């Protein structure tokens, strides 16, 4: 049995996937299995995997796209290790990731997962020091102390400090919670961390840059925004927190997401549903809401131009 199962879910990333795979094979900690679960890639990924002869690599190929979280779940179901992690096919681990995180879980059996900080890299694998520091500040890791997190729910929900691709879990803990929700494309990582915190699990923060998170153009665009906001709405609507402070934050984020999704839908021509969501999220910004409702009266063909004009005026 391998000590650690590392899972890389992939979809049409044949040019970046080799960097992710090599970052696992080059770990200083070598007692692992590497599970690559392929969500129906059509870009030569199967041929790429055939080039690897390391018998620790397992390849799961779905002939058709089954969706992001379902693909991740297939990798998790195949895992045999005591510890488990997954990271994306466009990211990388630093050589000491498994050594440093596994040592903490080995030392204290009460800890359920260990999260680390991470570098920001570009499409050419170049680390960006300034963006890395900015990213750590933005997500609250710059001020997070090493050790077990006392206020875990606040850290993972409000600050969203833990990045799932930079976290090593006890597999038994994830089995207890059912790992990722099925049929989700976005926010499945946020949801998992919130469920871990609500279940009273212990998270440990290791303030070392042990993973490399890649920023690139494929992560942007309106076609990605609508599915993302739809799933975020589902995620934020899945809970009601006992803390008044956290519940107020959840309700504010819920209203913001309703408003933003409504505006996107109006821009794309889904007028009725868009108006309903804009009205539901009006408390976040009445000015944006009324602007969106006004633009919904325009012919559908003119809306992208009008929304673009508003964004340029405000931005």
C-alpha positions in Angstrom: 0.0 0.0 0.0 1.4 3.4 -0.8 1.5 5.9 2.0 0.2 8.8 -0.1 -2.2 9.0 -3.0 -1.7 12.0 -5.3 -4.5 12.6 -7.8 -4.3 14.9 -10.8 -7.7 15.3 -12.6 -7.1 16.5 -16.2 -9.0 17.7 -19.2 -7.4 18.8 -22.5 -4.2 20.1 -20.8 -1.7 17.9 -22.7 0.9 20.8 -22.8 0.8 21.6 -19.1 0.1 18.1 -17.7 3.7 16.9 -18.0 4.9 19.6 -15.6 2.3 18.5 -13.0 3.3 14.8 -13.4 7.0 15.5 -13.2 6.5 17.6 -10.0 5.1 14.4 -8.4 7.7 12.0 -9.7 10.5 14.4 -8.4 9.2 14.5 -4.8 11.8 13.8 -2.1 9.1 11.6 -0.5 8.7 8.6 -2.8 6.1 6.4 -1.1 3.2 7.4 -3.3 0.9 6.4 -6.0 -0.1 8.9 -8.7 -3.6 8.8 -10.1 -4.4 10.7 -13.3 -8.1 10.8 -14.0 -8.9 12.0 -17.5 -12.3 13.6 -18.1 -12.5 12.6 -21.8 -9.6 14.6 -23.1 -9.4 14.9 -26.9 -5.9 16.4 -27.2 -3.5 13.5 -27.1 -3.5 13.0 -23.3 -3.8 9.2 -23.6 -0.8 9.1 -25.8 1.2 11.3 -23.4 0.5 8.9 -20.5 1.8 5.9 -22.5 5.2 7.5 -22.4 5.4 7.0 -18.6 6.7 3.7 -17.4 6.6 4.3 -13.6 4.4 1.6 -12.2 3.2 4.0 -9.5 1.1 5.8 -12.1 -2.5 4.8 -12.5 -4.5 6.2 -15.4 -8.2 6.4 -15.4 -9.8 7.5 -18.7 -13.4 8.4 -19.1 -14.4 8.1 -22.7 -16.8 11.1 -22.3 -16.8 14.2 -20.2 -18.4 13.4 -16.8 -17.8 16.7 -15.1 -15.2 18.2 -12.9 -16.2 16.9 -9.4 -17.3 13.5 -10.8 -13.9 13.1 -12.4 -12.2 14.0 -9.1 -14.4 11.5 -7.3 -13.3 8.7 -9.6 -9.6 9.4 -8.7 -10.5 9.5 -5.0 -12.4 6.2 -5.2 -9.3 4.5 -6.8 -7.0 5.8 -4.1 -5.3 3.4 -1.7 -3.0 5.6 0.4 -3.4 6.6 4.0 -3.1 10.3 3.0 -4.6 11.9 -0.1 -4.2 15.1 -2.1 -5.3 16.4 -5.5 -4.0 19.3 -7.5 -4.9 20.6 -10.9 -3.3 19.6 -14.1 -1.9 23.2 -14.7 -0.2 23.4 -11.3 2.9 21.9 -9.8 4.3 20.7 -6.4 7.6 21.8 -5.1 10.0 18.8 -4.4 9.4 18.9 -0.6 5.7 19.1 -0.5 4.9 15.5 0.5 7.9 15.3 2.9 6.9 18.5 4.8 3.1 17.9 5.0 3.2 14.1 5.7 5.6 14.7 8.6 3.0 16.7 10.4 0.2 14.1 9.9 2.6 11.4 11.0 3.4 13.3 14.2 -0.1 14.1 15.3 -2.9 11.7 14.5 -5.6 14.3 15.6 -4.8 16.5 12.6 -7.1 15.9 9.6 -5.3 18.0 7.0 -2.3 20.2 6.4 -2.4 23.2 4.1 0.5 25.3 2.9 1.1 28.5 1.1 2.0 28.5 -2.6 3.9 30.3 -5.4 2.2 32.0 -8.3 3.7 31.0 -11.6 3.0 32.0 -15.2 2.5 30.0 -18.4 6.3 29.6 -18.7 6.7 28.2 -15.2 8.3 31.5 -13.9 7.6 32.3 -10.3 6.3 35.8 -9.7 7.4 37.0 -6.2 5.2 40.1 -6.2 2.0 38.2 -7.2 2.8 35.5 -4.7 3.0 37.9 -1.8 -0.1 39.7 -3.0 -2.0 36.4 -3.3 -0.9 35.4 0.2 -2.1 38.7 1.6 -5.4 38.6 -0.4 -6.4 35.2 1.0 -5.3 35.8 4.6 -2.3 33.5 4.6 0.2 36.3 5.3 -1.2 36.7 8.8 -1.9 33.0 9.4 0.3 31.5 12.1 1.8 28.0 11.8 -0.1 25.3 13.7 -3.6 24.0 14.3 -6.3 26.6 13.2 -8.6 27.5 16.1 -11.2 29.4 14.1 -11.2 27.0 11.1 -14.7 27.9 9.8 -13.8 31.6 9.6 -10.5 30.9 7.9 -11.9 28.6 5.2 -15.2 30.4 4.6 -14.4 34.1 5.2 -10.8 34.3 4.2 -10.7 31.1 2.0 -7.0 30.8 3.1 -6.6 27.1 2.3 -6.0 26.1 -1.3 -7.1 22.5 -1.9 -4.2 21.8 -4.3 -1.8 22.8 -1.6 -3.3 20.5 1.1 -2.6 17.0 2.2 -5.6 15.1 3.8 -6.1 12.0 5.8 -8.1 9.9 3.3 -10.3 8.5 6.1 -11.4 12.0 6.9 -12.4 12.6 3.3 -14.2 9.2 3.2 -16.2 10.2 6.2 -17.5 13.4 4.5 -17.9 11.8 1.0 -15.1 13.9 -0.5 -16.4 16.2 -3.3 -20.1 16.8 -4.0 -21.1 15.0 -7.2 -22.1 16.9 -10.3 -20.3 20.2 -9.4 -18.1 22.1 -11.8 -17.0 25.0 -9.5 -16.7 25.8 -5.8 -16.4 22.1 -4.9 -13.2 22.9 -3.0 -14.8 25.7 -1.0 -17.7 23.4 -0.2 -15.4 20.6 1.0 -13.4 22.9 3.4 -16.6 24.3 4.9 -18.0 20.8 5.5 -14.7 19.8 7.1 -14.9 22.8 9.5 -18.6 22.2 10.3 -17.8 18.6 11.1 -15.2 19.7 13.7 -12.1 18.5 11.8 -8.7 19.8 12.6 -6.7 21.8 10.0 -3.0 22.7 10.3 -1.4 25.5 8.4 2.2 25.3 7.3 3.4 28.7 6.2 5.8 27.5 3.5 5.6 28.0 -0.3 5.3 24.3 -1.3 3.1 24.4 -4.4 3.0 26.4 -7.6 -0.3 27.8 -8.7 -0.5 28.8 -12.4 -2.3 31.9 -13.7 -3.1 31.8 -17.4 -5.7 33.0 -19.9 -7.9 29.9 -19.9 -9.1 30.8 -16.5 -11.0 33.9 -17.7 -14.1 34.8 -19.8 -17.9 35.3 -19.6 -18.5 31.7 -20.7 -16.8 30.5 -17.6 -18.4 33.2 -15.4 -22.0 32.0 -15.7 -21.3 28.3 -14.7 -19.0 29.6 -11.9 -21.6 32.0 -10.5 -24.3 29.3 -10.8 -22.3 26.8 -8.8 -21.3 29.5 -6.3 -25.0 30.3 -5.7 -25.6 26.6 -5.0 -22.6 26.5 -2.7 -23.6 29.6 -0.7 -27.2 28.3 -0.4 -26.1 25.0 1.1 -25.5 26.3 4.6 -26.9 28.4 7.4 -24.2 29.2 10.0 -24.9 29.3 13.7 -22.6 32.4 14.0 -24.4 35.7 13.4 -21.2 37.2 12.0 -20.6 34.4 9.5 -24.3 34.2 8.5 -24.3 37.9 7.8 -21.2 37.4 5.5 -22.8 34.4 3.8 -26.0 36.4 3.1 -24.1 39.3 1.7 -22.1 37.0 -0.6 -25.2 35.2 -1.6 -26.8 38.6 -2.6 -23.7 39.6 -4.5 -23.7 36.3 -6.4 -27.4 36.5 -7.3 -26.9 40.1 -8.6 -23.8 39.2 -10.7 -25.3 36.1 -12.1 -28.5 38.0 -12.9 -26.5 40.7 -14.8 -24.6 38.1 -16.8 -27.8 36.3 -17.7 -29.5 39.5 -18.9 -26.4 40.3 -21.0 -26.6 36.8 -22.6 -30.4 37.2 -23.3 -31.9 35.1 -20.5 -34.0 38.1 -19.5 -36.7 36.7 -17.1 -34.3 34.6 -15.0 -31.8 37.3 -15.0 -34.3 39.9 -13.7 -35.4 37.6 -10.9 -31.8 37.1 -9.7 -31.0 40.8 -9.9 -34.0 41.6 -7.8 -33.1 38.9 -5.3 -29.6 40.4 -5.0 -30.6 44.0 -5.1 -29.5 44.5 -1.4 -25.9 44.1 -2.4 -26.0 47.1 -4.8 -29.2 48.9 -5.7 -27.3 51.0 -8.3 -26.0 47.9 -10.2 -29.4 46.3 -9.9 -31.3 49.2 -11.4 -28.7 49.6 -14.1 -29.0 45.9 -15.0 -32.8 46.1 -15.1 -32.7 49.1 -17.3 -30.3 47.4 -19.7 -32.7 44.4 -19.8 -35.1 46.5 -21.7 -32.7 46.8 -24.7 -32.8 44.4 -27.6 -30.7 41.3 -26.9 -28.3 42.1 -29.7 -27.4 45.5 -28.2 -26.9 44.2 -24.6 -23.2 43.0 -24.9 -22.3 46.4 -26.3 -24.3 48.3 -23.6 -22.9 46.2 -20.7 -19.4 46.7 -22.1 -19.9 50.4 -22.2 -21.0 50.5 -18.6 -18.0 48.5 -17.5 -15.6 50.8 -19.3 -17.3 53.9 -17.8 -17.1 52.5 -14.3 -13.7 50.9 -14.7 
